[in-house]
């Protein structure tokens, strides 16, 4: 694997003697792991320790047994196996890798080492479907306590103690969930130091031509988001919103000397130093790319700079088909500001405008789609106005529609899930609307896959047998076999008193706030974004009390 580590060759492997060998497993192909910041933050945190010998594992369907990409060693040899969970689709791969390594799938059948741990964003969303396979979870941002937990595991291993002794030693540590031992709910661990500064922004330690984001150093510009869109899990589980300081990001770039930088964040245009930082990169002939941008944050200066420095496409989030749906999901969206952004993007001759939207909202209906078609007409007109007499500007509007998956810890956790036929009809309706306009391309997510993701995202341990089957025959085949079970599970609509499996965690936002937001969804009422002053005295979502450690 050709890659650089902090801009230099990957460091030599450490001897195992007197150390705790750790398998850091990304249950997806290497190209994904090498483009995922969180996992790389954990790698840097653990691999920099002298008492650990850390090796990397990725999901690879070919070799019969999972092998380290660093040494070729077998996964079954490692006393600590640490999975990074990012998407629900990772669940079957976790079981498959354990099974292929000859490790018992269930923790209850595995009294001896290895100790199987999971961390990553899914552990503070809903990890419970796969929990029977895990000895423990670390719930939260790794920098905020993972090391303290690994200290105890390493000490137990090096002293030759039983795994049960190690689990007892960590069960009551902040952010640790050991089934049957830890006090519930387990609180999410957050890196917050009294202000909204992200002191240690994540950055990729591996830059590789095999990564999804080829040869790109990823930099975390902000964590969390102030806008509180009611479908967005990241907005909930990464509260409070924090942003990095430019000086720190400049330091990282100097350290790693990349050719290209990828800026990662949910509200990039809110970062006051965005343009100064991009100018700084340009002066050093370092290329850059940005994740999606908010229409209302796109001023002319930024757009002209992006166009002049080679950016060819701009991505904007439309989210819902109508103004009512956008208000219901708490999207602070101005149709006029959006159309104005389209006009300017076209006038500046960007080639492609990428639009993202979601269908499958509770009470979404024909009127929303009629309005959508009209709004697409306005977008198309705005593009033409931008092109002007020269007829030069955005040639392609690429519209991608995904299916709503009501997620844990969002106000939509009380929402029902439309069945596959309904989604197919909606996708067909949206496609027909887009087909009316030349230079507009529509792609829609596969409704069947979205149903399976919703099933995984909203279930608990009761679906572990399904995951075992999926590990054997693949998620698609297992889903076909269990289609009736999945339909039945998704047909159940939660009510006010439903207790969700994920409520054995405490991620900070209060149930009371989430339910009030769900009610506001029904009336398409907006909630203001997080105040610039931060959580202190805000009392809106419960994070202020959570951070203060006081009851909510
Ligand atoms: S307490 Fe207020 S500022 Fe803090 S995350 Fe919640 S809404 Fe945002």
Boltz pocket constraint, residues with backbone or C-beta under 6 A from the ligand:
constraints:
  - pocket:
      binder: B
      contacts: [[A, 226], [A, 239], [A, 240], [A, 241], [A, 529], [A, 530], [A, 531], [A, 534], [A, 535], [A, 536], [A, 538], [A, 539], [A, 540], [A, 541], [A, 542], [A, 543], [A, 544]]
      max_distance: 6.0
